[in-house]
Amino acid sequence: MGLLAVEEMPAAGKIIRFLTCLCVVSALACKESDFNSTHWKQPIFASGSNDSQAMGKHINLNPDSCGSCHTEQYRFWKESHHRGAISSGVLWQLPKLGQKSSDSCFSCHSPLQESSAQIKKNLGWISENSGPASNNEMREINEVGITCASCHVRNLVWFGPPPQAKTTIVDTSPHNGFIVKEEFESSLFCKTCHESPEGSNKINDKKMMETFSEWEKSKFKKLNIQCQNCHMPDRKHLWKGIHDRDFVLSGIGTQINFKDLGDKLQIIATITSTNVGHRFPTYSIPKIYLKLVLIDKDNSLTILDDSVIGRLMDIDLKTEFYDTRLNPGESVILTSTLEKKLIKKDSFVQFEGIVQPDELYERMFEFNVEQKEVLGHSKETVLQIGEALLQKKKSRYTLFHLERSLPKLTVPSQ
């Protein structure tokens, strides 16, 4: 099965093709009347607060400051995609979106009032001396994505999960102690940014993001396996996902088998979602390309079967062309039946999976580069799009590569 052709989008009228829906639908996804709904209520309380001196408190929102004590968490965070939640792929869209529409993107990509205010200042939307944290360290900080304070600080108060070891929190502890919340170890804590809210736009009766719902329907919820168990093992601030080969491999199983059909040989290649707690892959962005190939001793290749795992959408996120993603426990099977007499000696089969983590982004960015004049993009915008496109293309990788020699073939006598 090959990729379905995507209709070419009309560019008349300078219609801007933005991937804004994922930002818009992610805001205020959690409406439960509990700690999560308060903690993630938008806009988030100013975390450092300009009134810190008057209150006799001081909170440094710079992640570098956190890293002086929380060295391991800081090290992992610096390598994570959470840190890069604000990148050139987001920034180039903001001027066209405008300040009001961009707020829905900031709710997940730059949730702190202080960090989003810094972006608005850089864009000239607000003055340098306006907005929260105009007089503290946030003015010098370059980290405006998801930072330590995005999850752990609200209104001059620190929050965190229960201590792993028995300890006593006293007034002289760092931050004057912190408020323990078990919600930090629950999948519900992740829902706000990883589940589109109820009532949001649906395509083919599916929301744009349903990761939390996918997990709720799986065996993993029944086994009390939370998002954090896989994406933050031992509380490591890794948040690994589709971009990490080893992490993805740990969630799937692959194999090649043969079935003797007399004068024919059937080749069966299987990939199974074994340990993924939601659909594989979740979201409409990534794609996994599968190919089953026969190779003879002269290295002549014959493609026996191929397939794509993913949800293919147009770049406006209005039309779904197909959805072949796997639910937990589901498999994709590639097969081919060959006549034994036509198979050359010493032939073998190859089963390969290629991951394109940012397929939809690549398509959208390429369109905007190709239509830059019609869409009226500035040189600066084109440079930002080009930088984002290059970054996304570099994320492609080979997930697995299996080879098996064909079994000794015996053609039945007539």
C-alpha positions in Angstrom: 0.0 0.0 0.0 1.4 3.3 -1.0 0.8 6.8 0.5 -2.5 8.3 -0.6 -2.1 11.4 -2.7 -2.9 14.6 -0.9 -4.8 17.2 -2.9 -2.9 20.3 -3.7 -4.1 23.1 -1.6 -5.2 26.4 -3.4 -3.0 29.3 -2.4 -5.2 32.1 -3.8 -6.1 35.0 -1.5 -2.9 34.6 0.6 -4.5 31.9 2.7 -2.0 31.0 5.4 -1.6 27.3 6.1 -0.9 27.1 9.8 -0.9 24.1 12.0 -2.9 25.9 14.6 -5.6 23.4 15.5 -3.3 21.4 17.7 -2.6 24.5 19.7 -6.2 25.7 19.9 -7.7 22.3 20.9 -5.1 21.7 23.6 -6.1 24.6 25.8 -8.2 23.9 28.9 -8.6 20.2 28.1 -8.9 19.3 31.8 -12.2 20.5 33.4 -12.2 18.2 36.5 -13.0 20.1 39.7 -9.8 19.1 41.4 -6.1 20.1 41.8 -5.5 19.6 38.1 -8.2 21.9 36.9 -6.8 24.6 39.3 -3.2 23.9 38.5 -3.7 24.1 34.8 -6.4 26.8 34.7 -5.5 29.4 32.0 -4.0 31.8 32.3 -1.7 30.2 34.9 -1.0 32.2 38.0 2.0 34.4 37.6 4.6 32.0 39.1 7.3 34.4 40.2 5.0 37.4 40.8 6.1 41.0 40.7 4.9 41.2 44.3 7.6 38.8 45.5 9.6 41.4 47.3 6.5 42.8 49.1 5.6 39.3 50.2 9.1 38.7 51.5 9.7 35.8 49.0 11.8 35.3 46.0 11.5 32.7 43.3 14.0 32.4 40.5 12.2 31.0 37.4 15.4 30.3 35.5 15.9 26.5 35.0 19.6 27.1 35.4 18.9 28.0 39.0 16.9 24.8 39.5 19.7 22.8 38.0 22.2 23.9 40.7 20.4 21.4 43.1 18.3 19.2 40.9 21.2 18.2 38.6 19.8 15.0 37.1 16.4 16.4 36.4 18.0 19.5 34.8 20.3 17.4 32.7 17.5 15.3 31.3 15.2 18.3 30.8 17.8 20.0 28.7 17.8 17.0 26.3 14.0 16.7 26.2 11.3 17.8 23.7 9.5 19.6 26.5 12.4 22.1 26.6 12.0 22.7 22.9 8.3 23.3 23.0 8.9 26.8 21.6 11.1 26.5 18.5 11.3 28.0 15.1 8.5 25.7 14.0 6.2 27.5 16.4 7.7 31.0 16.3 7.3 31.7 12.6 3.5 31.2 12.9 2.9 33.6 15.7 3.1 36.9 13.8 0.4 35.8 11.4 -1.7 34.3 14.1 -1.6 37.4 16.2 -1.4 37.9 20.0 -5.0 36.7 20.8 -4.9 33.5 18.8 -1.3 32.7 20.0 -2.5 32.6 23.6 -4.1 29.2 23.0 -0.7 27.9 21.7 1.1 29.3 24.7 -1.2 27.4 27.1 0.8 24.3 26.4 3.9 25.4 24.5 4.8 28.2 26.9 2.4 27.9 29.8 3.9 30.3 32.3 2.7 33.9 32.1 6.4 35.0 32.5 7.7 32.9 29.6 4.8 33.8 27.2 5.2 37.5 28.1 8.9 37.2 27.1 7.9 35.9 23.7 5.3 38.7 23.3 8.0 41.3 24.2 10.4 39.8 21.6 7.6 40.1 19.0 6.9 43.7 20.1 3.3 42.9 21.2 3.9 44.3 24.7 6.4 46.8 26.1 9.6 45.6 27.8 8.3 46.8 31.2 4.8 45.3 31.0 3.5 41.9 31.9 4.5 39.6 34.7 8.1 39.2 35.8 9.2 42.5 34.1 11.7 43.0 36.9 13.1 39.6 37.6 15.4 37.0 36.0 12.9 36.1 33.3 14.2 39.1 31.4 17.5 37.4 30.9 16.2 33.9 30.3 16.2 32.3 26.8 14.1 29.3 27.9 10.5 30.2 27.1 9.1 26.7 26.4 8.1 24.2 29.1 10.4 24.8 32.1 10.6 23.5 35.6 8.2 26.2 36.9 5.7 25.3 34.2 4.7 22.3 36.3 6.1 23.0 39.7 5.4 26.6 40.6 2.2 28.5 41.0 1.8 31.9 42.7 5.1 31.7 44.6 4.4 28.2 45.8 6.2 25.0 44.8 4.4 21.7 44.2 5.7 18.2 43.6 5.0 14.5 43.9 5.4 12.6 47.2 9.0 12.1 48.2 10.4 8.7 47.1 12.2 8.3 50.4 10.8 9.0 53.9 11.7 12.6 54.7 10.5 15.5 56.8 9.8 18.8 55.1 10.5 21.7 57.4 10.4 25.5 57.0 14.1 25.6 56.4 13.9 23.3 53.4 14.6 24.8 50.0 11.6 26.8 48.7 10.3 26.8 52.3 9.2 23.3 51.6 6.7 22.3 48.9 3.1 21.1 48.7 2.9 17.4 48.0 0.4 16.4 45.3 -0.1 12.8 44.3 -1.6 14.1 41.0 2.0 14.5 39.7 2.1 10.7 39.3 -1.2 10.4 37.5 -2.0 10.4 33.8 -4.6 13.0 34.5 -1.8 15.5 35.2 -0.7 15.1 31.5 -4.2 15.4 30.1 -4.4 19.2 29.7 -1.8 19.3 26.9 -2.3 15.8 25.5 -6.0 15.6 25.0 -8.2 17.9 23.0 -11.1 19.3 25.2 -14.6 18.1 24.9 -16.5 20.0 22.3 -13.5 20.7 20.2 -13.4 20.1 16.5 -13.6 16.5 15.4 -12.5 14.9 12.1 -14.0 11.6 11.1 -15.5 11.5 14.6 -12.1 11.8 16.3 -10.5 14.7 18.2 -7.1 15.9 17.1 -5.5 14.7 20.3 -6.9 11.7 22.2 -3.9 10.3 24.0 -5.5 10.3 27.4 -8.7 8.7 26.1 -6.6 6.1 24.3 -4.9 5.3 27.5 -8.1 5.2 29.4 -9.5 2.5 27.1 -6.4 0.4 27.3 -5.3 -2.4 29.6 -2.6 -0.1 30.9 -5.1 1.9 32.9 -6.5 -1.3 34.4 -3.0 -2.3 35.4 -2.4 1.2 36.9 0.4 2.0 34.5 0.4 5.8 34.3 2.0 8.0 31.6 4.8 8.8 33.9 5.7 5.1 34.4 6.9 4.9 30.8 7.7 8.5 29.8 9.3 9.4 33.2 10.8 6.1 34.5 12.2 6.5 38.0 11.0 10.2 37.8 13.6 11.0 35.1 12.6 14.1 33.3 13.0 12.5 29.9 9.5 12.4 28.3 10.8 10.2 25.5 8.4 9.5 22.7 8.3 8.8 18.9 11.6 10.6 18.3 13.6 8.1 20.4 14.4 4.9 18.6 15.2 2.7 21.6 12.1 4.0 23.4 9.8 3.1 20.5 11.5 -0.3 20.0 10.7 -1.1 23.6 7.0 -0.7 22.8 6.7 -3.0 19.7 7.4 -6.5 18.6 8.5 -7.6 15.1 9.0 -10.9 13.4 9.2 -12.7 10.0 7.6 -16.1 9.5 7.2 -18.6 6.6 4.4 -20.9 5.7 4.8 -23.8 3.3 1.9 -24.0 0.9 3.1 -26.9 -1.2 4.3 -25.4 -4.5 4.2 -21.9 -2.9 5.8 -20.2 0.0 4.0 -17.6 2.1 6.1 -14.8 3.8 4.5 -13.2 6.8 6.0 -10.1 8.5 4.4 -8.7 11.6 4.7 -5.6 13.8 2.7 -5.5 17.0 2.1 -2.7 19.5 3.0 -4.7 22.6 3.8 -2.1 25.3 2.5 1.2 23.9 -0.2 2.6 26.3 -2.1 4.5 23.6 -2.5 4.3 19.8 0.7 3.8 17.9 1.5 6.5 17.0 -0.7 8.9 18.8 -1.6 12.2 17.0 -1.6 12.8 13.3 2.0 13.9 13.0 4.2 10.8 12.8 4.2 8.1 10.2 5.9 4.6 10.2 6.7 3.2 6.8 6.9 -0.6 6.5 8.4 -2.5 3.6 8.9 -6.2 2.9 11.5 -7.0 0.3 12.9 -10.1 -1.4 16.6 -9.9 -2.2 18.5 -12.5 -4.3 22.2 -13.3 -4.3 22.8 -10.6 -7.0 21.2 -8.0 -4.7 18.2 -7.6 -7.0 15.3 -6.2 -5.0 11.6 -7.1 -5.3 9.2 -5.2 -3.1 6.7 -7.8 -1.8 4.4 -5.6 0.3 4.4 -2.2 2.1 2.2 -0.3 4.4 2.0 2.9 6.4 1.0 3.3 10.1 -0.4 6.7 10.9 -3.2 9.1 10.5 -2.8 11.1 7.3 -4.4 14.6 7.4 -4.3 17.5 5.0 -2.1 20.4 6.3 -5.2 22.4 7.3 -6.3 19.6 9.6 -9.8 19.5 8.0 -9.7 16.2 6.1 -8.6 12.7 7.1 -7.4 10.5 4.3 -6.8 7.4 6.3 -6.1 6.2 9.8 -4.1 3.0 10.2 -2.7 3.6 13.7 -2.6 0.6 16.0 -4.5 0.3 19.3 -2.6 -1.4 22.1 -2.1 -5.1 21.2 -3.0 -4.7 17.5 -0.7 -5.7 14.6 0.0 -4.9 11.0 0.8 -7.9 8.8 2.7 -7.7 5.5 2.4 -10.9 3.4 3.4 -12.2 0.1 3.0 -15.6 -1.6 5.7 -16.8 -4.0 5.9 -19.7 -6.4 8.8 -21.9 -5.2 10.0 -22.6 -8.6 10.5 -18.9 -9.3 12.5 -18.2 -6.2 16.3 -17.9 -6.8 18.8 -19.8 -4.6 20.2 -18.0 -1.6 17.5 -15.4 -1.6 16.4 -13.8 1.7 13.7 -11.4 2.9 14.1 -8.1 4.5 11.5 -6.4 6.8 12.2 -2.7 7.6 10.4 0.1 9.4 11.2 3.8 8.9 9.9 6.4 11.3 9.1 10.0 10.1 8.2 11.6 13.5 7.3 14.9 12.0 5.7 14.0 8.7 2.8 16.4 8.9 5.0 19.3 10.0 7.4 18.6 7.1 4.6 18.7 4.6 3.2 21.9 6.1 6.6 23.6 6.2 7.4 22.6 2.6 4.2 24.0 1.4 4.9 27.4 3.0 8.4 27.5 1.6 7.1 26.7 -1.9 4.2 29.2 -1.7 6.2 31.9 0.2 5.5 34.6 -2.4 1.8 33.9 -2.7 1.5 33.7 1.1 3.5 36.9 1.6 6.1 35.4 3.9 8.9 37.7 4.9 12.6 36.7 4.4 12.9 36.3 8.2 9.8 34.0 8.2 11.1 31.9 5.3 14.4 31.5 7.2 12.5 30.3 10.3 10.4 27.9 8.3 13.6 26.6 6.5 15.3 26.0 9.9 12.2 24.2 11.2 12.0 22.0 8.1 15.6 21.0 8.3 15.2 20.1 11.9 12.2 18.0 11.2 13.8 16.1 8.3 16.8 15.2 10.6 14.4 13.4 12.9 13.8 10.5 10.5 15.3 7.2 11.5 15.3 3.4 10.9 13.3 1.8 13.6 14.1 -1.8 12.8 15.7 -3.9 10.0 15.1 -7.7 10.0 16.6 -10.2 7.6 15.8 -13.9 7.3 17.1 -16.5 4.8 14.4 -18.4 3.0 13.9 -22.0 4.2 15.1 -24.8 2.1 12.5 -25.2 -0.6 11.1 -28.5 -1.9 8.7 -28.4 -4.8 6.2 -31.3 -4.7 6.5 -33.7 -7.5 3.7 -33.6 -10.0 
